[in-house]
């Protein structure tokens, strides 16, 4: 799992059909991309994110968007392991 929130390579969405991976279109942009990422996630009706690292701008944007944050403190977790824990 990539520990970075706004600069991760992919986002994994848990849907009724199973996990869906979408490339992060904001990854290569310069500067603070967290507000744009949060707006995009909110548009996809996301209400919870699981991440390893989150900066103050991302934290503030997620709070304002009413998106819950779950922090993972170890990069040793795989996406599959996390999905098994939350199902």
C-alpha positions as CSV (number, residue, x, y, z in Angstrom):
1,X,0.0,0.0,0.0
2,X,1.3,3.5,-0.9
3,X,1.3,5.4,2.3
4,X,0.8,8.8,0.7
5,X,-2.8,10.1,0.4
6,X,-2.9,12.7,-2.3
7,X,0.2,11.5,-4.2
8,X,-0.5,7.8,-4.2
9,X,-0.4,5.9,-7.6
10,X,-3.9,4.4,-7.4
11,X,-7.1,4.7,-5.4
12,X,-8.9,1.6,-4.4
13,X,-12.7,1.9,-4.1
14,X,-14.7,-0.8,-2.4
15,X,-17.9,-1.3,-4.4
16,X,-20.8,-3.8,-4.2
17,X,-19.1,-5.7,-7.0
18,X,-15.7,-5.7,-5.3
19,X,-12.6,-3.5,-5.3
20,X,-12.0,-1.1,-8.2
21,X,-8.6,0.6,-8.8
22,X,-8.4,4.0,-10.5
23,X,-5.1,5.7,-11.3
24,X,-4.5,8.9,-9.5
25,X,-4.8,11.7,-12.1
26,X,-3.4,14.2,-9.5
27,X,-0.2,12.3,-8.7
28,X,2.1,14.3,-11.1
29,X,0.7,17.7,-10.3
30,X,2.8,20.1,-8.4
31,X,1.9,21.7,-5.1
32,X,-0.9,21.0,-2.8
33,X,-3.2,18.6,-4.6
34,X,-5.1,17.3,-1.6
35,X,-8.1,19.7,-2.0
36,X,-8.5,18.6,-5.6
37,X,-8.3,14.9,-4.6
38,X,-10.8,15.4,-1.8
39,X,-13.2,17.2,-4.1
40,X,-12.9,14.3,-6.6
41,X,-13.4,11.7,-3.9
42,X,-16.5,13.6,-2.6
43,X,-17.9,13.6,-6.2
44,X,-17.5,9.8,-6.1
45,X,-19.6,9.7,-2.8
46,X,-16.6,8.5,-0.8
47,X,-17.3,8.8,3.0
48,X,-14.2,7.1,4.4
49,X,-10.5,6.9,3.3
50,X,-7.8,4.5,4.6
51,X,-4.3,6.0,4.3
52,X,-0.9,6.0,5.9
53,X,0.1,9.6,5.6
54,X,-1.9,12.7,5.6
55,X,-0.8,16.3,5.6
56,X,-2.5,19.2,7.3
57,X,-4.1,20.5,4.1
58,X,-5.5,17.0,3.3
59,X,-6.7,16.6,6.8
60,X,-8.5,19.9,6.8
61,X,-10.0,19.3,3.3
62,X,-11.3,15.8,4.4
63,X,-12.8,17.2,7.6
64,X,-14.6,19.9,5.7
65,X,-15.9,17.3,3.2
66,X,-17.1,15.1,6.1
67,X,-14.9,12.2,4.9
68,X,-13.7,9.9,7.8
69,X,-10.0,9.1,7.9
70,X,-8.6,5.8,9.0
71,X,-4.8,5.9,9.4
72,X,-2.7,2.8,8.9
73,X,0.6,3.1,10.6
74,X,2.6,0.5,8.8
75,X,3.4,0.1,5.1
76,X,3.6,-3.6,5.6
77,X,-0.2,-4.0,5.0
78,X,-1.3,-4.9,1.5
79,X,-4.5,-3.7,0.0
80,X,-5.8,-7.3,0.1
81,X,-5.1,-7.5,3.9
82,X,-6.9,-4.2,4.5
83,X,-9.9,-5.3,2.4
84,X,-10.1,-8.6,4.4
85,X,-10.2,-6.7,7.7
86,X,-12.9,-4.3,6.7
87,X,-15.3,-6.7,5.0
